[in-house]
Amino acid sequence: MNDFLENGPMNPIKIQDNTFRDGHQSLLATRMRTEDMLPIAEKMDDVGFWAMEVWGGATFDATHRFLGEDPFDRLRTLKKHIKKTPLSMLLRGQNLVGYRNYADDVARLFVDKTCEAGIDIFRVFDALNDFRNFQTVVERIKANGKHFQGTICYSLTERRMGGDVFNLEYYLDKAKEIEDMGADTLCLKDMAGIMAPFDIAKLIVELKKTVSIPIHLHTHYTSGMASMVYLEAIKAGVDIIDTCLAPFALRTSQPAVEPMIASLYGTVRDPGFDLNALLELDEYMESIAPKYRDYLAKHRMSVIDTGVLAHQVPGGMISNLVSQLKEANALDRLPEVYREVAVTRKELGTPPLVTPTSQIVGVQSVLNVLFGRYKMVTNEVKDLVFGLYGKTPAPVDPDVQKKILKGYKRGETPVTGRAADYLEPELDNARKKAGDLVKDDFDLLIYALYPTTGEQFLKWKYGLEEKPPEIMPKTMDEIEREDKAVAEALEAVRKGRS
C-alpha cells in the first residue's frame, strides 16, 4: 500500500476546512466572531480547499444567542470574501439547526433562504440515520441546484465495527440508500472520534465497491485515533477529509491540516497545498486565540479523552452529564451514569449518540441513576419512543416502550411514518406571533427556529433593547490588561510567601 502511495496514479486527496465552524464549535463553545474570520477569509480562499465549512451545527444558535450576531449576515459576509471555495454547512435533517423536528414549511423556507445567503454544499444528517427525515430538505437543495452530501452517522455498540446493529452491512446498505436519493457525495460522520483505523480502511474499500459517488470522511480527534484513521482511509482511497488549522484542531476538534500535508508531500495523494501559506494562517489564528481562551477546557492535562475508547460517549454529551450531576450534587455517580448510558441507549433502540439523541439518552440515563429506572421520563424520550424523531436503528425494548408511553398524550401505540408528517405547519403562526418585529423571511426563520432567544435577538438587532455587556467582544487590550493583573497578583503572592 505504501508503494502505491509513492508510485501509483496521481489522485490528490481533497480537503475541507472546518476551522470557521466545527473547529471553534468543538473547542470554544462556538464563540468565534465573524470579525475574527474576515482578516484571513480571502487567504483561506486561496489555499485550494475542496470546501470550507462555515455554518450550521450550533453556529446558528450561538451567533444570535451569545454573540448578538445575525447568523444569515455572517453567511452573506463570508460569501463576499470567499468567492472561489464552495461554502458548506451542517444541516440536521428535519431538525435543521435546532433541537427538534420542524414542520415542512419551515424546512423548505430555511433551505431556500440559506441557498440565497450563500451555502453551496449541504451536509445533511439525521440522528437516527432515518433518511426519511432528509426528504423535504433534499427536495429544496436539489431545486436550488446545490450540492447534497448525504451523511451516515457512524456509531458502535462494541469496541470495533460489528455486532447486531452497526456492522459492515449496515453502513453499506445506508450508503446505497443515500446514493439512491441522488446524493452528490457520501459522508461518514464520526462525531465521537471512535472510528478505528483498520475498520475504516475496510469500510472505505467496501464502500468503493458499493457506491460510485465520492466518499467524504469526518471524525474528531477526541480519542487520539483520528490522524491514524485518516491515513488508513487515504491509503484505502477515500476522496475527501475534514481538517482544521492547527490552533483550532486536535482535542475534540478535527486533525490539523499541516501535519497531514507534510505526511502526504511527494505522494500520489499530495493535495499540493502551500505549507508556508498555512503556517501564516496559523500565526493569525494564534494571535486572536486569547480572546476565546476562557472557553477552552482546562480541567485535564491530556489533549485526548482516553475514556471514550471504552465508554464511547461523545465529549459534548459528557459535559452535559457532568453539568446535570453537579446540579444534583451527585458528580460521584458519573461512573454509574456511563454504565447506564449503554443500557438506556439499547433499550431506546440504540440510536447514534449525536445531537439531539445524545442529549435525550444522556438526560434519561441521569434520571434513571438518580431516581430509579424510568421513574421520571422526559418528554423527548416519550417523543422518541412514540416515533416522532423517526425509526430507531434497532427496535425499542417492548417493556420499556409500554412503561414510557403509558398515559402519553399522543397515544400508547407508536407511529411508523415519516416524523414530519405528524407536524402541523408553523410559519403562519410564527409570523402572527412575531408581528412587526419580523422584517423579512430571514428574521422569520430566526424567530420560528428559536422563538425565545430569536425574539430577544431581533429586539437587539432593531435597537428595541440594548445588547447586554456579556455578549460584547473582548478587545486585545482588555485581554492584555487581564493578563497583567493576573501576573501582578501572582507576583504579590510569590513575594508574600518568600
C-alpha positions as CSV (number, residue, x, y, z in Angstrom):
1,M,0.0,0.0,0.0
2,N,2.8,2.4,0.8
3,D,4.5,1.6,-2.5
4,F,1.2,2.5,-4.2
5,L,1.3,5.9,-2.5
6,E,4.7,6.6,-3.9
7,N,4.3,5.1,-7.4
8,G,0.6,4.8,-8.3
9,P,-1.5,7.2,-10.4
10,M,-1.9,10.7,-9.1
11,N,-5.1,11.1,-7.0
12,P,-4.7,14.2,-4.8
13,I,-6.8,14.0,-1.6
14,K,-9.4,16.7,-1.3
15,I,-9.6,18.6,2.0
16,Q,-12.5,20.5,3.6
17,D,-11.5,23.1,6.2
18,N,-13.8,23.2,9.3
19,T,-12.0,26.0,11.2
20,F,-14.8,28.5,10.9
21,R,-17.5,26.1,12.1
22,D,-16.6,22.7,13.7
23,G,-13.2,23.8,14.9
24,H,-14.4,26.6,17.3
25,Q,-17.7,24.7,18.0
26,S,-15.7,21.8,19.3
27,L,-13.1,23.7,21.3
28,L,-14.5,27.1,22.1
29,A,-18.3,26.7,22.5
30,T,-18.9,28.1,19.0
31,R,-17.9,31.6,20.2
32,M,-15.7,32.7,17.3
33,R,-16.9,36.1,15.9
34,T,-17.3,37.0,12.3
35,E,-14.9,39.9,12.8
36,D,-12.1,37.5,13.6
37,M,-12.7,35.4,10.5
38,L,-12.6,38.2,7.9
39,P,-8.9,39.1,8.1
40,I,-7.9,35.7,6.7
41,A,-11.1,34.8,4.8
42,E,-9.6,35.7,1.4
43,K,-6.3,33.9,2.2
44,M,-8.2,30.8,3.2
45,D,-10.0,31.1,-0.2
46,D,-6.6,30.8,-1.9
47,V,-5.4,27.6,-0.2
48,G,-7.3,25.3,-2.5
49,F,-9.7,23.6,-0.1
50,W,-12.4,21.5,-1.6
51,A,-14.9,23.4,0.6
52,M,-14.9,25.5,3.8
53,E,-17.5,24.6,6.4
54,V,-18.6,27.9,7.9
55,W,-22.2,27.4,9.1
56,G,-24.7,25.1,10.5
57,G,-24.5,22.9,13.6
58,A,-24.5,25.1,16.6
59,T,-23.4,28.3,14.9
60,F,-27.0,29.5,14.2
61,D,-27.8,29.2,17.9
62,A,-24.6,30.7,19.2
63,T,-24.3,33.6,16.9
64,H,-27.7,35.1,17.7
65,R,-27.9,34.0,21.4
66,F,-24.4,34.6,22.7
67,L,-22.7,36.9,20.2
68,G,-25.6,39.1,19.2
69,E,-24.8,38.5,15.5
70,D,-27.3,37.7,12.7
71,P,-26.5,34.2,11.5
72,F,-27.5,35.0,8.0
73,D,-25.4,38.1,8.0
74,R,-22.4,36.0,8.9
75,L,-23.0,33.8,5.9
76,R,-23.6,36.6,3.5
77,T,-20.5,38.4,4.7
78,L,-18.2,35.4,4.3
79,K,-19.6,34.7,0.9
80,K,-18.4,38.2,-0.2
81,H,-14.9,37.3,0.9
82,I,-14.7,33.6,-0.1
83,K,-15.6,33.6,-3.8
84,K,-13.7,30.6,-5.2
85,T,-14.1,28.0,-2.5
86,P,-17.6,26.4,-2.0
87,L,-19.2,27.1,1.4
88,S,-20.5,24.1,3.3
89,M,-22.9,23.8,6.2
90,L,-24.0,21.0,8.6
91,L,-27.8,20.5,8.4
92,R,-29.5,18.3,11.0
93,G,-32.1,17.0,8.5
94,Q,-35.6,17.9,9.7
95,N,-34.0,19.3,12.9
96,L,-32.4,22.0,10.6
97,V,-30.2,23.9,13.0
98,G,-32.3,23.3,16.1
99,Y,-33.0,20.5,18.5
100,R,-36.4,19.2,17.4
101,N,-38.1,18.3,14.1
102,Y,-39.6,21.4,12.4
103,A,-42.6,21.3,10.1
104,D,-42.1,21.0,6.4
105,D,-42.9,24.7,5.7
106,V,-40.1,25.8,8.0
107,A,-37.7,23.3,6.4
108,R,-38.5,24.4,2.9
109,L,-38.1,28.1,3.6
110,F,-34.9,27.5,5.6
111,V,-33.2,25.7,2.7
112,D,-34.3,28.3,0.2
113,K,-33.1,31.3,2.2
114,T,-29.8,29.5,3.2
115,C,-29.1,28.9,-0.5
116,E,-29.8,32.6,-1.2
117,A,-27.5,33.7,1.6
118,G,-24.5,31.7,0.2
119,I,-24.4,28.0,1.1
120,D,-23.2,25.7,-1.8
121,I,-22.9,22.3,0.0
122,F,-25.4,20.9,2.4
123,R,-24.0,18.1,4.7
124,V,-27.3,16.5,5.7
125,F,-27.6,14.1,8.6
126,D,-30.2,12.6,10.8
127,A,-29.5,11.5,14.4
128,L,-31.2,8.1,13.8
129,N,-29.9,7.6,10.3
130,D,-33.6,7.6,9.2
131,F,-33.3,9.1,5.8
132,R,-37.0,9.9,5.5
133,N,-36.0,12.9,7.6
134,F,-33.9,14.1,4.6
135,Q,-36.8,14.1,2.2
136,T,-38.1,17.7,2.4
137,V,-34.7,19.5,2.7
138,V,-33.2,17.4,-0.1
139,E,-36.1,18.4,-2.4
140,R,-35.2,22.0,-1.9
141,I,-31.4,21.6,-2.0
142,K,-31.9,19.9,-5.4
143,A,-34.4,22.5,-6.6
144,N,-31.9,25.2,-5.8
145,G,-29.2,23.4,-7.8
146,K,-27.0,22.9,-4.7
147,H,-24.7,20.0,-3.6
148,F,-26.4,17.4,-1.4
149,Q,-24.0,15.5,0.7
150,G,-25.8,12.5,2.3
151,T,-24.4,11.6,5.7
152,I,-24.3,8.4,7.8
153,C,-23.8,9.0,11.5
154,Y,-21.0,6.5,12.5
155,S,-21.7,4.6,15.7
156,L,-20.7,1.5,17.5
157,T,-22.0,-0.8,20.2
158,E,-18.7,-2.7,20.6
159,R,-15.1,-1.7,20.6
160,R,-14.8,-2.3,16.9
161,M,-17.3,-2.1,14.0
162,G,-19.6,-5.1,14.2
163,G,-22.3,-6.6,16.3
164,D,-26.0,-6.8,15.6
165,V,-26.6,-3.2,14.6
166,F,-23.6,-1.1,13.4
167,N,-21.8,-3.7,11.3
168,L,-20.4,-3.5,7.8
169,E,-23.7,-4.4,6.1
170,Y,-25.5,-1.6,8.0
171,Y,-23.1,1.0,6.6
172,L,-23.1,-0.4,3.0
173,D,-27.0,-0.6,3.0
174,K,-27.2,3.0,4.3
175,A,-24.7,4.2,1.6
176,K,-26.7,2.6,-1.2
177,E,-29.9,4.3,0.2
178,I,-28.1,7.7,0.2
179,E,-26.8,7.2,-3.4
180,D,-30.3,6.3,-4.5
181,M,-31.6,9.6,-3.0
182,G,-29.4,11.4,-5.5
183,A,-26.6,12.4,-3.2
184,D,-23.6,14.1,-4.9
185,T,-21.2,12.8,-2.2
186,L,-21.4,10.4,0.8
187,C,-20.1,11.5,4.2
188,L,-19.2,9.2,7.1
189,K,-19.6,11.3,10.2
190,D,-17.9,10.2,13.4
191,M,-19.0,12.7,16.0
192,A,-17.4,10.9,19.0
193,G,-14.0,10.2,17.5
194,I,-14.5,6.4,17.9
195,M,-13.5,5.2,14.4
196,A,-10.7,2.6,14.5
197,P,-8.1,2.9,11.6
198,F,-8.4,-0.6,10.2
199,D,-12.2,-0.7,10.4
200,I,-12.4,2.5,8.3
201,A,-9.8,1.2,5.8
202,K,-12.0,-1.9,5.3
203,L,-15.2,0.2,5.2
204,I,-13.8,2.6,2.5
205,V,-12.7,-0.4,0.4
206,E,-16.1,-2.0,0.5
207,L,-17.9,1.3,0.0
208,K,-15.9,1.9,-3.1
209,K,-17.3,-1.4,-4.5
210,T,-20.9,-0.4,-3.4
211,V,-21.4,3.2,-4.5
212,S,-20.0,5.4,-7.2
213,I,-20.2,8.8,-5.6
214,P,-17.1,10.3,-3.8
215,I,-16.7,9.4,-0.1
216,H,-16.0,12.1,2.5
217,L,-14.7,11.2,5.9
218,H,-15.4,13.3,9.1
219,T,-14.0,12.5,12.5
220,H,-12.9,14.1,15.7
221,Y,-9.5,13.9,17.5
222,T,-11.2,13.1,20.8
223,S,-9.9,9.6,21.3
224,G,-6.5,10.3,19.6
225,M,-7.1,7.9,16.7
226,A,-8.2,10.5,14.1
227,S,-5.0,11.1,12.2
228,M,-4.4,7.3,12.0
229,V,-7.9,6.9,10.7
230,Y,-7.3,9.5,8.0
231,L,-4.0,8.0,6.8
232,E,-5.5,4.5,6.6
233,A,-8.6,5.9,4.8
234,I,-6.4,7.8,2.4
235,K,-4.4,4.6,1.6
236,A,-7.8,2.9,1.1
237,G,-9.0,5.5,-1.4
238,V,-11.2,8.0,0.5
239,D,-11.8,11.1,-1.6
240,I,-12.2,13.9,0.9
241,I,-11.3,14.5,4.6
242,D,-12.1,17.3,7.1
243,T,-9.3,19.2,8.9
244,C,-8.8,22.5,10.8
245,L,-5.9,24.9,11.0
246,A,-3.6,23.7,13.8
247,P,-4.6,26.3,16.5
248,F,-8.2,25.2,16.3
249,A,-7.5,21.5,15.7
250,L,-6.9,18.4,17.9
251,R,-8.6,17.8,21.3
252,T,-12.3,17.4,20.4
253,S,-11.9,19.1,17.0
254,Q,-10.6,17.6,13.7
255,P,-7.0,16.6,12.9
256,A,-4.7,19.5,11.9
257,V,-4.2,20.1,8.2
258,E,-0.5,20.9,8.4
259,P,0.9,17.5,9.5
260,M,-1.4,15.9,7.0
261,I,0.0,18.0,4.2
262,A,3.6,17.2,5.4
263,S,2.8,13.5,5.6
264,L,1.4,13.3,2.1
265,Y,4.1,15.5,0.5
266,G,5.5,13.9,-2.6
267,T,3.0,11.0,-2.7
268,V,0.3,10.4,-5.3
269,R,-2.3,11.8,-2.8
270,D,-0.4,15.1,-2.1
271,P,-3.1,17.9,-2.4
272,G,-0.3,20.3,-3.3
273,F,-1.1,22.9,-0.6
274,D,1.5,25.6,0.2
275,L,2.6,24.7,3.7
276,N,4.1,28.1,4.3
277,A,0.8,29.8,3.5
278,L,-0.9,27.6,6.1
279,L,1.7,28.5,8.7
280,E,1.0,32.2,8.1
281,L,-2.7,31.5,8.7
282,D,-1.8,29.6,11.9
283,E,0.1,32.7,13.2
284,Y,-3.1,34.8,12.7
285,M,-5.2,32.2,14.5
286,E,-2.8,32.2,17.4
287,S,-3.0,36.0,17.6
288,I,-6.8,36.0,18.1
289,A,-7.0,32.9,20.2
290,P,-6.5,34.7,23.5
291,K,-10.0,36.3,23.1
292,Y,-11.5,32.8,23.4
293,R,-9.2,31.1,25.9
294,D,-11.8,31.1,28.7
295,Y,-13.9,28.7,26.6
296,L,-11.1,26.1,26.2
297,A,-11.4,23.1,28.5
298,K,-8.6,23.3,31.1
299,H,-9.6,20.5,33.6
300,R,-7.4,17.8,32.1
301,M,-3.7,17.5,31.2
302,S,-4.4,15.2,28.3
303,V,-5.5,16.7,25.0
304,I,-7.3,13.4,24.2
305,D,-10.0,11.6,26.2
306,T,-8.8,8.1,26.6
307,G,-12.1,7.2,28.4
308,V,-14.0,7.5,25.1
309,L,-12.1,4.4,23.9
310,A,-14.1,2.5,26.5
311,H,-17.4,4.2,27.1
312,Q,-17.8,5.8,23.6
313,V,-19.7,8.8,24.9
314,P,-19.0,12.0,22.8
315,G,-17.3,14.9,24.5
316,G,-20.3,17.3,24.3
317,M,-22.5,14.6,25.9
318,I,-20.0,14.1,28.7
319,S,-20.1,17.8,29.6
320,N,-23.9,17.7,29.8
321,L,-23.8,14.7,32.0
322,V,-21.3,16.3,34.3
323,S,-23.4,19.5,34.5
324,Q,-26.5,17.7,35.4
325,L,-24.8,15.6,38.1
326,K,-23.2,18.8,39.6
327,E,-26.6,20.4,39.9
328,A,-27.9,17.3,41.7
329,N,-24.7,17.3,43.9
330,A,-24.1,13.8,42.6
331,L,-20.9,14.0,40.5
332,D,-19.5,11.0,42.2
333,R,-22.1,8.9,40.4
334,L,-20.7,9.6,36.9
335,P,-19.3,6.1,36.6
336,E,-22.8,4.7,37.2
337,V,-24.2,7.1,34.5
338,Y,-21.7,5.9,32.0
339,R,-22.8,2.3,32.6
340,E,-26.4,3.4,32.5
341,V,-26.0,5.2,29.1
342,A,-25.1,1.9,27.5
343,V,-28.2,0.2,28.9
344,T,-30.6,3.0,28.3
345,R,-29.4,3.5,24.8
346,K,-30.0,-0.2,23.9
347,E,-33.5,-0.1,25.4
348,L,-34.3,3.1,23.4
349,G,-33.4,1.5,20.1
350,T,-29.6,2.0,20.0
351,P,-29.6,5.5,18.5
352,P,-26.3,7.0,17.4
353,L,-25.1,9.4,20.1
354,V,-25.3,12.7,18.2
355,T,-27.4,15.8,18.6
356,P,-30.2,15.6,19.7
357,T,-30.3,11.9,20.6
358,S,-27.1,12.1,22.7
359,Q,-28.9,14.6,24.9
360,I,-32.1,12.6,25.0
361,V,-30.3,9.4,26.0
362,G,-27.9,11.2,28.4
363,V,-30.6,13.1,30.4
364,Q,-32.7,9.9,30.7
365,S,-29.7,8.0,31.9
366,V,-29.0,10.6,34.6
367,L,-32.7,10.4,35.7
368,N,-32.5,6.6,35.8
369,V,-29.5,6.7,38.1
370,L,-30.8,9.4,40.4
371,F,-34.5,8.5,40.7
372,G,-34.8,4.9,39.6
373,R,-35.2,3.4,36.1
374,Y,-37.9,5.3,34.2
375,K,-39.5,6.7,37.3
376,M,-39.1,10.0,35.7
377,V,-39.2,10.2,31.9
378,T,-38.5,13.3,29.7
379,N,-41.0,14.5,27.1
380,E,-38.2,14.0,24.5
381,V,-37.8,10.3,25.4
382,K,-41.6,9.9,25.1
383,D,-41.5,11.5,21.7
384,L,-38.5,9.4,20.6
385,V,-40.3,6.1,21.7
386,F,-43.5,7.3,20.0
387,G,-41.7,7.7,16.7
388,L,-41.6,11.5,16.4
389,Y,-37.9,11.5,15.7
390,G,-38.1,8.6,13.2
391,K,-37.2,5.0,13.2
392,T,-34.5,3.8,15.6
393,P,-31.7,1.6,14.3
394,A,-33.0,-1.3,16.5
395,P,-36.5,-1.9,18.0
396,V,-37.2,-0.2,21.3
397,D,-37.5,-2.6,24.2
398,P,-41.2,-3.6,24.3
399,D,-41.4,-3.5,28.2
400,V,-39.7,-0.1,28.3
401,Q,-41.9,1.2,25.5
402,K,-45.0,0.2,27.4
403,K,-43.8,1.9,30.6
404,I,-42.8,5.1,28.8
405,L,-45.9,5.5,26.7
406,K,-48.4,4.7,29.5
407,G,-50.8,7.7,29.6
408,Y,-48.8,9.6,26.9
409,K,-50.9,12.4,25.5
410,R,-50.5,11.3,21.8
411,G,-51.3,7.7,22.5
412,E,-49.7,4.4,23.5
413,T,-49.1,2.9,20.1
414,P,-46.0,4.3,18.3
415,V,-46.3,5.8,14.8
416,T,-44.3,4.4,12.0
417,G,-44.5,7.1,9.3
418,R,-42.1,9.9,8.4
419,A,-41.7,12.0,11.5
420,A,-42.6,15.4,10.0
421,D,-45.9,14.0,8.6
422,Y,-47.3,14.4,12.2
423,L,-46.4,18.1,12.5
424,E,-48.7,21.0,11.6
425,P,-47.3,24.0,9.5
426,E,-45.6,26.5,11.7
427,L,-44.7,29.6,9.7
428,D,-48.1,31.4,9.7
429,N,-48.4,31.1,13.5
430,A,-44.8,32.3,13.9
431,R,-45.4,35.3,11.7
432,K,-48.5,36.3,13.7
433,K,-46.8,36.0,17.0
434,A,-43.7,37.9,15.9
435,G,-45.7,40.8,14.3
436,D,-43.7,43.8,13.3
437,L,-40.6,42.5,14.9
438,V,-40.0,40.4,11.7
439,K,-39.0,42.4,8.7
440,D,-38.3,39.6,6.2
441,D,-38.1,35.8,5.8
442,F,-34.6,35.7,7.3
443,D,-36.0,37.3,10.5
444,L,-39.0,35.0,10.4
445,L,-36.7,31.9,10.4
446,I,-34.7,33.2,13.3
447,Y,-37.9,33.6,15.2
448,A,-39.5,30.3,14.1
449,L,-36.4,28.2,14.9
450,Y,-35.7,29.9,18.3
451,P,-38.8,31.7,19.5
452,T,-37.5,32.9,22.8
453,T,-33.8,33.7,22.0
454,G,-34.7,34.7,18.5
455,E,-37.2,37.3,19.7
456,Q,-34.6,38.7,22.1
457,F,-32.0,38.9,19.2
458,L,-34.4,40.7,16.9
459,K,-35.0,43.3,19.6
460,W,-31.2,43.8,19.8
461,K,-31.0,43.9,16.0
462,Y,-33.5,46.6,15.6
463,G,-32.5,48.7,18.6
464,L,-35.5,48.0,20.7
465,E,-33.3,46.8,23.5
466,E,-29.6,47.2,24.3
467,K,-27.3,44.3,24.0
468,P,-26.0,43.2,27.5
469,P,-22.3,43.7,28.2
470,E,-21.6,40.0,28.4
471,I,-22.2,39.5,24.7
472,M,-19.9,42.2,23.6
473,P,-16.5,41.1,22.3
474,K,-13.3,41.5,24.4
475,T,-10.6,43.6,22.8
476,M,-6.9,42.5,22.8
477,D,-6.2,45.5,25.1
478,E,-8.7,44.1,27.6
479,I,-7.0,40.7,27.3
480,E,-3.6,42.2,27.9
481,R,-4.8,44.1,31.0
482,E,-6.3,41.0,32.4
483,D,-3.1,39.1,31.9
484,K,-1.1,41.9,33.5
485,A,-3.5,41.9,36.5
486,V,-3.1,38.2,36.9
487,A,0.7,38.4,36.6
488,E,0.8,41.1,39.3
489,A,-1.4,39.1,41.6
490,L,0.8,36.0,41.2
491,E,3.9,38.1,41.8
492,A,2.4,39.5,45.0
493,V,1.6,36.0,46.2
494,R,5.1,34.8,45.4
495,K,6.7,37.7,47.3
496,G,4.4,37.2,50.3
497,R,5.4,33.6,50.5
498,S,9.1,34.4,50.3
